[in-house]
Amino acid sequence: MKVKDIKLNEEVTMNGFKYIYKGVNKIRMSGYWVQKVVFKGLENVPDKHFDLPVGNKDIKDLKIEIETQ
């Protein structure tokens, strides 16, 4: 499964921390806007922003586990 195949607002675990997948969004960097793959951190964990090519990588390569309920 690729990162881009994760459903929006789906809960995932990366390196033992929980995140919610927010898809590709524009985020503000210092002085400009850029599109990134965004994972919103839960439980006082900072958000993770990845460059767009990461969307084509396999989730196992990034050690992402999808939470099953």
Secondary structure, 3 states (H helix, E strand, C coil): CEHHHCCCCCEEEECCEEEEEEEEEEEEECCEEEEEEEEEECCCCCCEEECHHHHHCECCCCCEEECCC
